[in-house]
Structures are given as structure tokens and as C-alpha cells.
Amino acid sequence: MSQDRLKMQLSSLERKLKLLVIAYETATNEIQQLRNEKTELKNLLKTKEDQLVNFQNQIKIGKIVESIDVGGDSSELKERIDEYIREIDRCIEHLSK
């Protein structure tokens, strides 16, 4: 009888060990997924922060353009400055890649 009891205990321990290994592997996979998600979110945050800075700069430049009073050709000047702003934005975007 003692051998049967030992076999049952060994079988129970093997089953528990398998369950523990499965739980460990699951937790390890989940940790890796969370790390990957964290990295992606950090990159997304950096991108959004860069976009915010660009938008703030555009607002500042827009206010400067609106405050310029050059008489009759102000619309042409504003258009020219807007084109410069777009070109600068394209350069910044290109450099960000």
C-alpha cells in the first residue's frame, strides 16, 4: 500500500509541477507583451509630444503673421509665410523619420 500511496503523491506532484510550469510560461508571455506595449506607448507618447510642440510653434508663427501689418500686400506676405511654415513642417517630418 505504501508504494501505491507514493505513486499517487508523485503523480500529484507531477501534475502540480506541470500546472506551475504552464502558469510560469503564461506569466512570462504576458510580461513580454506588456513590455512591448509599454515600448509602443512610449513611442506614441513621444510622437504626440512632438506633434504638440509643432502645433504650438505653428500657433506662435500664426500669431506673428497676424500681427504683421504691411498694408495692401499683407495677404501675399501671409501666404508666403504659410508656405514657409509648411516647408519647415515637411523638413521636420522628414528629419523625424
N, CA, C and O atoms as a Tinker XYZ file with bonds, in Angstrom:
   388  protein
     1  N      0.817000   -1.196000    0.000000    73     2
     2  CA     0.000000    0.000000    0.000000    64     1     3
     3  C      0.863000    1.263000    0.000000    63     2     4     5
     4  O      0.484000    2.269000   -0.600000    81     3
     5  N      1.946000    1.221000    0.626000    73     3     6
     6  CA     2.820000    2.381000    0.739000    64     5     7
     7  C      3.325000    2.815000   -0.638000    63     6     8     9
     8  O      3.434000    4.009000   -0.919000    81     7
     9  N      3.627000    1.845000   -1.482000    73     7    10
    10  CA     4.089000    2.174000   -2.827000    64     9    11
    11  C      2.972000    2.832000   -3.635000    63    10    12    13
    12  O      3.231000    3.778000   -4.380000    81    11
    13  N      1.771000    2.363000   -3.506000    73    11    14
    14  CA     0.639000    2.965000   -4.224000    64    13    15
    15  C      0.439000    4.418000   -3.771000    63    14    16    17
    16  O      0.173000    5.308000   -4.579000    81    15
    17  N      0.570000    4.623000   -2.498000    73    15    18
    18  CA     0.412000    5.984000   -1.957000    64    17    19
    19  C      1.526000    6.903000   -2.491000    63    18    20    21
    20  O      1.271000    8.052000   -2.851000    81    19
    21  N      2.759000    6.384000   -2.536000    73    19    22
    22  CA     3.870000    7.162000   -3.059000    64    21    23
    23  C      3.668000    7.486000   -4.545000    63    22    24    25
    24  O      3.950000    8.596000   -4.997000    81    23
    25  N      3.178000    6.498000   -5.288000    73    23    26
    26  CA     2.913000    6.728000   -6.709000    64    25    27
    27  C      1.853000    7.805000   -6.893000    63    26    28    29
    28  O      1.970000    8.650000   -7.781000    81    27
    29  N      0.826000    7.776000   -6.064000    73    27    30
    30  CA    -0.230000    8.786000   -6.153000    64    29    31
    31  C      0.323000   10.172000   -5.807000    63    30    32    33
    32  O      0.004000   11.160000   -6.469000    81    31
    33  N      1.138000   10.232000   -4.784000    73    31    34
    34  CA     1.730000   11.510000   -4.398000    64    33    35
    35  C      2.665000   12.025000   -5.496000    63    34    36    37
    36  O      2.663000   13.216000   -5.809000    81    35
    37  N      3.455000   11.132000   -6.074000    73    35    38
    38  CA     4.351000   11.510000   -7.164000    64    37    39
    39  C      3.550000   12.004000   -8.367000    63    38    40    41
    40  O      3.903000   13.004000   -8.992000    81    39
    41  N      2.479000   11.298000   -8.680000    73    39    42
    42  CA     1.620000   11.700000   -9.789000    64    41    43
    43  C      1.003000   13.079000   -9.520000    63    42    44    45
    44  O      0.920000   13.923000  -10.412000    81    43
    45  N      0.582000   13.279000   -8.294000    73    43    46
    46  CA     0.008000   14.575000   -7.911000    64    45    47
    47  C      1.048000   15.684000   -8.014000    63    46    48    49
    48  O      0.751000   16.776000   -8.499000    81    47
    49  N      2.253000   15.407000   -7.564000    73    47    50
    50  CA     3.323000   16.394000   -7.663000    64    49    51
    51  C      3.667000   16.707000   -9.119000    63    50    52    53
    52  O      3.905000   17.867000   -9.458000    81    51
    53  N      3.695000   15.703000   -9.971000    73    51    54
    54  CA     3.980000   15.915000  -11.392000    64    53    55
    55  C      2.907000   16.798000  -12.026000    63    54    56    57
    56  O      3.215000   17.707000  -12.797000    81    55
    57  N      1.647000   16.522000  -11.695000    73    55    58
    58  CA     0.541000   17.323000  -12.231000    64    57    59
    59  C      0.656000   18.776000  -11.763000    63    58    60    61
    60  O      0.483000   19.708000  -12.548000    81    59
    61  N      0.948000   18.953000  -10.480000    73    59    62
    62  CA     1.091000   20.309000   -9.943000    64    61    63
    63  C      2.280000   21.028000  -10.571000    63    62    64    65
    64  O      2.213000   22.225000  -10.847000    81    63
    65  N      3.358000   20.302000  -10.792000    73    63    66
    66  CA     4.537000   20.892000  -11.413000    64    65    67
    67  C      4.227000   21.331000  -12.848000    63    66    68    69
    68  O      4.649000   22.406000  -13.272000    81    67
    69  N      3.497000   20.508000  -13.586000    73    67    70
    70  CA     3.118000   20.870000  -14.950000    64    69    71
    71  C      2.253000   22.132000  -14.949000    63    70    72    73
    72  O      2.432000   23.024000  -15.779000    81    71
    73  N      1.316000   22.189000  -14.007000    73    71    74
    74  CA     0.463000   23.372000  -13.908000    64    73    75
    75  C      1.286000   24.612000  -13.564000    63    74    76    77
    76  O      1.041000   25.697000  -14.090000    81    75
    77  N      2.251000   24.440000  -12.687000    73    75    78
    78  CA     3.120000   25.549000  -12.307000    64    77    79
    79  C      3.963000   26.030000  -13.492000    63    78    80    81
    80  O      4.132000   27.233000  -13.688000    81    79
    81  N      4.485000   25.100000  -14.269000    73    79    82
    82  CA     5.274000   25.462000  -15.458000    64    81    83
    83  C      4.401000   26.204000  -16.457000    63    82    84    85
    84  O      4.839000   27.190000  -17.049000    81    83
    85  N      3.183000   25.748000  -16.651000    73    83    86
    86  CA     2.259000   26.414000  -17.572000    64    85    87
    87  C      1.960000   27.828000  -17.078000    63    86    88    89
    88  O      1.959000   28.776000  -17.863000    81    87
    89  N      1.710000   27.965000  -15.794000    73    87    90
    90  CA     1.430000   29.292000  -15.223000    64    89    91
    91  C      2.644000   30.205000  -15.377000    63    90    92    93
    92  O      2.493000   31.390000  -15.676000    81    91
    93  N      3.840000   29.664000  -15.177000    73    91    94
    94  CA     5.064000   30.449000  -15.335000    64    93    95
    95  C      5.220000   30.924000  -16.774000    63    94    96    97
    96  O      5.526000   32.092000  -17.013000    81    95
    97  N      5.012000   30.026000  -17.730000    73    95    98
    98  CA     5.146000   30.392000  -19.140000    64    97    99
    99  C      4.109000   31.440000  -19.534000    63    98   100   101
   100  O      4.410000   32.372000  -20.279000    81    99
   101  N      2.894000   31.283000  -19.033000    73    99   102
   102  CA     1.838000   32.255000  -19.311000    64   101   103
   103  C      2.214000   33.627000  -18.750000    63   102   104   105
   104  O      2.065000   34.644000  -19.428000    81   103
   105  N      2.696000   33.646000  -17.529000    73   103   106
   106  CA     3.088000   34.914000  -16.904000    64   105   107
   107  C      4.259000   35.547000  -17.657000    63   106   108   109
   108  O      4.285000   36.761000  -17.858000    81   107
   109  N      5.218000   34.735000  -18.067000    73   107   110
   110  CA     6.368000   35.244000  -18.815000    64   109   111
   111  C      5.919000   35.857000  -20.139000    63   110   112   113
   112  O      6.399000   36.924000  -20.521000    81   111
   113  N      5.012000   35.197000  -20.831000    73   111   114
   114  CA     4.495000   35.727000  -22.100000    64   113   115
   115  C      3.747000   37.034000  -21.873000    63   114   116   117
   116  O      3.895000   37.984000  -22.641000    81   115
   117  N      2.953000   37.074000  -20.828000    73   115   118
   118  CA     2.192000   38.286000  -20.531000    64   117   119
   119  C      3.130000   39.451000  -20.193000    63   118   120   121
   120  O      2.895000   40.582000  -20.620000    81   119
   121  N      4.172000   39.178000  -19.441000    73   119   122
   122  CA     5.150000   40.212000  -19.105000    64   121   123
   123  C      5.803000   40.753000  -20.377000    63   122   124   125
   124  O      5.976000   41.964000  -20.517000    81   123
   125  N      6.164000   39.871000  -21.296000    73   123   126
   126  CA     6.785000   40.317000  -22.550000    64   125   127
   127  C      5.811000   41.158000  -23.370000    63   126   128   129
   128  O      6.201000   42.171000  -23.951000    81   127
   129  N      4.556000   40.746000  -23.420000    73   127   130
   130  CA     3.554000   41.524000  -24.151000    64   129   131
   131  C      3.388000   42.909000  -23.523000    63   130   132   133
   132  O      3.279000   43.908000  -24.234000    81   131
   133  N      3.371000   42.963000  -22.199000    73   131   134
   134  CA     3.228000   44.244000  -21.517000    64   133   135
   135  C      4.440000   45.139000  -21.755000    63   134   136   137
   136  O      4.299000   46.353000  -21.902000    81   135
   137  N      5.613000   44.549000  -21.792000    73   135   138
   138  CA     6.823000   45.321000  -22.092000    64   137   139
   139  C      6.763000   45.894000  -23.498000    63   138   140   141
   140  O      7.118000   47.050000  -23.728000    81   139
   141  N      6.307000   45.067000  -24.440000    73   139   142
   142  CA     6.176000   45.535000  -25.825000    64   141   143
   143  C      5.152000   46.670000  -25.911000    63   142   144   145
   144  O      5.377000   47.673000  -26.588000    81   143
   145  N      4.039000   46.497000  -25.223000    73   143   146
   146  CA     3.004000   47.531000  -25.226000    64   145   147
   147  C      3.535000   48.822000  -24.594000    63   146   148   149
   148  O      3.252000   49.919000  -25.077000    81   147
   149  N      4.287000   48.683000  -23.537000    73   147   150
   150  CA     4.878000   49.857000  -22.878000    64   149   151
   151  C      5.789000   50.607000  -23.840000    63   150   152   153
   152  O      5.746000   51.835000  -23.911000    81   151
   153  N      6.615000   49.870000  -24.582000    73   151   154
   154  CA     7.516000   50.488000  -25.550000    64   153   155
   155  C      6.721000   51.209000  -26.637000    63   154   156   157
   156  O      7.054000   52.332000  -27.015000    81   155
   157  N      5.678000   50.562000  -27.135000    73   155   158
   158  CA     4.847000   51.175000  -28.170000    64   157   159
   159  C      4.186000   52.444000  -27.645000    63   158   160   161
   160  O      4.127000   53.454000  -28.347000    81   159
   161  N      3.692000   52.395000  -26.415000    73   159   162
   162  CA     3.035000   53.561000  -25.843000    64   161   163
   163  C      4.018000   54.703000  -25.598000    63   162   164   165
   164  O      3.670000   55.870000  -25.774000    81   163
   165  N      5.240000   54.371000  -25.195000    73   163   166
   166  CA     6.259000   55.402000  -25.029000    64   165   167
   167  C      6.559000   56.073000  -26.366000    63   166   168   169
   168  O      6.688000   57.295000  -26.435000    81   167
   169  N      6.670000   55.274000  -27.426000    73   167   170
   170  CA     6.928000   55.824000  -28.757000    64   169   171
   171  C      5.761000   56.701000  -29.216000    63   170   172   173
   172  O      5.967000   57.771000  -29.790000    81   171
   173  N      4.546000   56.243000  -28.960000    73   171   174
   174  CA     3.369000   57.015000  -29.331000    64   173   175
   175  C      3.327000   58.330000  -28.561000    63   174   176   177
   176  O      3.018000   59.378000  -29.129000    81   175
   177  N      3.635000   58.274000  -27.281000    73   175   178
   178  CA     3.665000   59.492000  -26.465000    64   177   179
   179  C      4.693000   60.475000  -26.998000    63   178   180   181
   180  O      4.417000   61.672000  -27.080000    81   179
   181  N      5.868000   59.992000  -27.361000    73   179   182
   182  CA     6.921000   60.849000  -27.909000    64   181   183
   183  C      6.448000   61.505000  -29.206000    63   182   184   185
   184  O      6.670000   62.696000  -29.424000    81   183
   185  N      5.802000   60.730000  -30.054000    73   183   186
   186  CA     5.277000   61.260000  -31.311000    64   185   187
   187  C      4.239000   62.349000  -31.045000    63   186   188   189
   188  O      4.259000   63.405000  -31.678000    81   187
   189  N      3.341000   62.084000  -30.112000    73   187   190
   190  CA     2.292000   63.061000  -29.791000    64   189   191
   191  C      2.897000   64.323000  -29.174000    63   190   192   193
   192  O      2.437000   65.430000  -29.454000    81   191
   193  N      3.911000   64.165000  -28.348000    73   191   194
   194  CA     4.568000   65.333000  -27.768000    64   193   195
   195  C      5.235000   66.169000  -28.851000    63   194   196   197
   196  O      5.177000   67.398000  -28.816000    81   195
   197  N      5.866000   65.506000  -29.811000    73   195   198
   198  CA     6.491000   66.217000  -30.930000    64   197   199
   199  C      5.437000   66.966000  -31.750000    63   198   200   201
   200  O      5.647000   68.111000  -32.153000    81   199
   201  N      4.312000   66.308000  -31.988000    73   199   202
   202  CA     3.236000   66.952000  -32.736000    64   201   203
   203  C      2.708000   68.163000  -31.980000    63   202   204   205
   204  O      2.422000   69.199000  -32.580000    81   203
   205  N      2.580000   68.033000  -30.673000    73   203   206
   206  CA     2.097000   69.149000  -29.858000    64   205   207
   207  C      3.049000   70.336000  -29.949000    63   206   208   209
   208  O      2.610000   71.478000  -30.089000    81   207
   209  N      4.344000   70.071000  -29.870000    73   207   210
   210  CA     5.333000   71.148000  -29.991000    64   209   211
   211  C      5.213000   71.814000  -31.370000    63   210   212   213
   212  O      5.273000   73.038000  -31.482000    81   211
   213  N      5.046000   71.001000  -32.405000    73   211   214
   214  CA     4.900000   71.563000  -33.756000    64   213   215
   215  C      3.658000   72.430000  -33.867000    63   214   216   217
   216  O      3.696000   73.505000  -34.466000    81   215
   217  N      2.549000   71.962000  -33.287000    73   215   218
   218  CA     1.316000   72.746000  -33.328000    64   217   219
   219  C      1.463000   74.044000  -32.541000    63   218   220   221
   220  O      0.965000   75.088000  -32.961000    81   219
   221  N      2.142000   73.979000  -31.404000    73   219   222
   222  CA     2.362000   75.189000  -30.625000    64   221   223
   223  C      3.213000   76.185000  -31.412000    63   222   224   225
   224  O      2.959000   77.389000  -31.382000    81   223
   225  N      4.215000   75.678000  -32.108000    73   223   226
   226  CA     5.049000   76.556000  -32.938000    64   225   227
   227  C      4.239000   77.173000  -34.070000    63   226   228   229
   228  O      4.416000   78.346000  -34.399000    81   227
   229  N      3.355000   76.386000  -34.663000    73   227   230
   230  CA     2.513000   76.912000  -35.737000    64   229   231
   231  C      1.600000   78.007000  -35.218000    63   230   232   233
   232  O      1.380000   79.012000  -35.894000    81   231
   233  N      1.071000   77.816000  -34.025000    73   231   234
   234  CA     0.199000   78.832000  -33.434000    64   233   235
   235  C      0.982000   80.117000  -33.190000    63   234   236   237
   236  O      0.508000   81.214000  -33.486000    81   235
   237  N      2.192000   79.965000  -32.645000    73   235   238
   238  CA     3.022000   81.143000  -32.401000    64   237   239
   239  C      3.329000   81.873000  -33.705000    63   238   240   241
   240  O      3.218000   83.097000  -33.782000    81   239
   241  N      3.710000   81.127000  -34.712000    73   239   242
   242  CA     4.031000   81.731000  -36.004000    64   241   243
   243  C      2.782000   82.382000  -36.604000    63   242   244   245
   244  O      2.847000   83.468000  -37.180000    81   243
   245  N      1.650000   81.700000  -36.459000    73   243   246
   246  CA     0.396000   82.267000  -36.963000    64   245   247
   247  C      0.068000   83.589000  -36.292000    63   246   248   249
   248  O     -0.387000   84.525000  -36.950000    81   247
   249  N      0.290000   83.673000  -35.003000    73   247   250
   250  CA     0.033000   84.930000  -34.282000    64   249   251
   251  C      0.969000   86.033000  -34.763000    63   250   252   253
   252  O      0.563000   87.187000  -34.897000    81   251
   253  N      2.222000   85.671000  -35.022000    73   251   254
   254  CA     3.180000   86.653000  -35.540000    64   253   255
   255  C      2.727000   87.151000  -36.901000    63   254   256   257
   256  O      2.779000   88.349000  -37.180000    81   255
   257  N      2.282000   86.229000  -37.750000    73   255   258
   258  CA     1.833000   86.600000  -39.094000    64   257   259
   259  C      0.625000   87.527000  -39.003000    63   258   260   261
   260  O      0.542000   88.515000  -39.732000    81   259
   261  N     -0.290000   87.216000  -38.127000    73   259   262
   262  CA    -1.492000   88.040000  -37.994000    64   261   263
   263  C     -1.160000   89.436000  -37.461000    63   262   264   265
   264  O     -1.853000   90.407000  -37.767000    81   263
   265  N     -0.108000   89.524000  -36.671000    73   263   266
   266  CA     0.232000   90.819000  -36.087000    64   265   267
   267  C      1.005000   91.719000  -37.062000    63   266   268   269
   268  O      1.141000   92.920000  -36.829000    81   267
   269  N      1.500000   91.142000  -38.134000    73   267   270
   270  CA     2.243000   91.946000  -39.117000    64   269   271
   271  C      1.257000   92.789000  -39.913000    63   270   272   273
   272  O      0.292000   92.273000  -40.477000    81   271
   273  N      1.506000   94.067000  -39.951000    73   271   274
   274  CA     0.655000   94.983000  -40.711000    64   273   275
   275  C      1.521000   95.672000  -41.756000    63   274   276   277
   276  O      2.274000   96.597000  -41.452000    81   275
   277  N      1.398000   95.200000  -42.995000    73   275   278
   278  CA     2.215000   95.764000  -44.065000    64   277   279
   279  C      1.373000   96.469000  -45.111000    63   278   280   281
   280  O      1.865000   96.784000  -46.194000    81   279
   281  N      0.165000   96.709000  -44.814000    73   279   282
   282  CA    -0.682000   97.434000  -45.764000    64   281   283
   283  C     -1.396000   96.499000  -46.710000    63   282   284   285
   284  O     -1.945000   95.480000  -46.290000    81   283
   285  N     -1.393000   96.845000  -48.005000    73   283   286
   286  CA    -2.172000   96.135000  -49.010000    64   285   287
   287  C     -1.673000   94.745000  -49.334000    63   286   288   289
   288  O     -2.478000   93.896000  -49.716000    81   287
   289  N     -0.388000   94.467000  -49.202000    73   287   290
   290  CA     0.167000   93.184000  -49.605000    64   289   291
   291  C      0.238000   92.185000  -48.439000    63   290   292   293
   292  O      1.003000   91.222000  -48.493000    81   291
   293  N     -0.538000   92.410000  -47.418000    73   291   294
   294  CA    -0.452000   91.529000  -46.247000    64   293   295
   295  C     -0.904000   90.104000  -46.578000    63   294   296   297
   296  O     -0.354000   89.145000  -46.036000    81   295
   297  N     -1.890000   89.956000  -47.452000    73   295   298
   298  CA    -2.356000   88.608000  -47.785000    64   297   299
   299  C     -1.257000   87.833000  -48.521000    63   298   300   301
   300  O     -1.086000   86.634000  -48.298000    81   299
   301  N     -0.521000   88.508000  -49.387000    73   299   302
   302  CA     0.578000   87.854000  -50.090000    64   301   303
   303  C      1.679000   87.458000  -49.118000    63   302   304   305
   304  O      2.241000   86.367000  -49.219000    81   303
   305  N      1.985000   88.336000  -48.182000    73   303   306
   306  CA     3.001000   88.046000  -47.174000    64   305   307
   307  C      2.567000   86.876000  -46.295000    63   306   308   309
   308  O      3.367000   85.993000  -45.986000    81   307
   309  N      1.316000   86.877000  -45.901000    73   307   310
   310  CA     0.800000   85.777000  -45.068000    64   309   311
   311  C      0.869000   84.450000  -45.818000    63   310   312   313
   312  O      1.224000   83.418000  -45.249000    81   311
   313  N      0.526000   84.495000  -47.096000    73   311   314
   314  CA     0.592000   83.280000  -47.902000    64   313   315
   315  C      2.021000   82.761000  -48.020000    63   314   316   317
   316  O      2.271000   81.560000  -47.923000    81   315
   317  N      2.930000   83.666000  -48.226000    73   315   318
   318  CA     4.336000   83.307000  -48.349000    64   317   319
   319  C      4.852000   82.696000  -47.030000    63   318   320   321
   320  O      5.554000   81.685000  -47.045000    81   319
   321  N      4.506000   83.307000  -45.919000    73   319   322
   322  CA     4.922000   82.781000  -44.609000    64   321   323
   323  C      4.270000   81.430000  -44.338000    63   322   324   325
   324  O      4.915000   80.533000  -43.795000    81   323
   325  N      2.999000   81.272000  -44.710000    73   323   326
   326  CA     2.334000   79.975000  -44.558000    64   325   327
   327  C      3.052000   78.890000  -45.349000    63   326   328   329
   328  O      3.189000   77.756000  -44.889000    81   327
   329  N      3.508000   79.251000  -46.545000    73   327   330
   330  CA     4.256000   78.291000  -47.365000    64   329   331
   331  C      5.568000   77.928000  -46.693000    63   330   332   333
   332  O      5.974000   76.765000  -46.709000    81   331
   333  N      6.236000   78.912000  -46.101000    73   331   334
   334  CA     7.465000   78.631000  -45.354000    64   333   335
   335  C      7.189000   77.688000  -44.186000    63   334   336   337
   336  O      7.960000   76.766000  -43.916000    81   335
   337  N      6.105000   77.931000  -43.518000    73   335   338
   338  CA     5.730000   77.073000  -42.379000    64   337   339
   339  C      5.496000   75.644000  -42.847000    63   338   340   341
   340  O      5.962000   74.695000  -42.217000    81   339
   341  N      4.775000   75.494000  -43.949000    73   339   342
   342  CA     4.534000   74.144000  -44.474000    64   341   343
   343  C      5.844000   73.461000  -44.862000    63   342   344   345
   344  O      6.028000   72.269000  -44.615000    81   343
   345  N      6.749000   74.222000  -45.467000    73   343   346
   346  CA     8.045000   73.664000  -45.855000    64   345   347
   347  C      8.847000   73.257000  -44.621000    63   346   348   349
   348  O      9.471000   72.197000  -44.609000    81   347
   349  N      8.832000   74.082000  -43.601000    73   347   350
   350  CA     9.528000   73.742000  -42.350000    64   349   351
   351  C      8.918000   72.485000  -41.738000    63   350   352   353
   352  O      9.642000   71.610000  -41.263000    81   351
   353  N      7.594000   72.391000  -41.749000    73   351   354
   354  CA     6.925000   71.196000  -41.214000    64   353   355
   355  C      7.327000   69.949000  -41.979000    63   354   356   357
   356  O      7.550000   68.897000  -41.380000    81   355
   357  N      7.423000   70.058000  -43.309000    73   355   358
   358  CA     7.838000   68.908000  -44.110000    64   357   359
   359  C      9.271000   68.503000  -43.758000    63   358   360   361
   360  O      9.586000   67.316000  -43.671000    81   359
   361  N     10.134000   69.501000  -43.557000    73   359   362
   362  CA    11.513000   69.205000  -43.187000    64   361   363
   363  C     11.590000   68.512000  -41.823000    63   362   364   365
   364  O     12.324000   67.539000  -41.648000    81   363
   365  N     10.829000   69.022000  -40.876000    73   363   366
   366  CA    10.811000   68.414000  -39.539000    64   365   367
   367  C     10.285000   66.997000  -39.607000    63   366   368   369
   368  O     10.843000   66.097000  -38.979000    81   367
   369  N      9.222000   66.788000  -40.359000    73   367   370
   370  CA     8.655000   65.451000  -40.517000    64   369   371
   371  C      9.671000   64.513000  -41.154000    63   370   372   373
   372  O      9.826000   63.368000  -40.730000    81   371
   373  N     10.357000   65.009000  -42.173000    73   371   374
   374  CA    11.370000   64.204000  -42.855000    64   373   375
   375  C     12.507000   63.833000  -41.893000    63   374   376   377
   376  O     12.973000   62.694000  -41.882000    81   375
   377  N     12.941000   64.796000  -41.099000    73   375   378
   378  CA    14.015000   64.545000  -40.143000    64   377   379
   379  C     13.589000   63.612000  -39.021000    63   378   380   381
   380  O     14.417000   62.901000  -38.453000    81   379
   381  N     12.303000   63.612000  -38.701000    73   379   382
   382  CA    11.795000   62.747000  -37.619000    64   381   383
   383  C     11.784000   61.284000  -38.018000    63   382   384   385
   384  O     11.779000   60.406000  -37.155000    81   383
   385  N     11.779000   61.012000  -39.300000    73   383   386
   386  CA    11.726000   59.617000  -39.770000    64   385   387
   387  C     13.056000   59.028000  -39.751000    63   386   388
   388  O     13.220000   57.862000  -40.110000    81   387
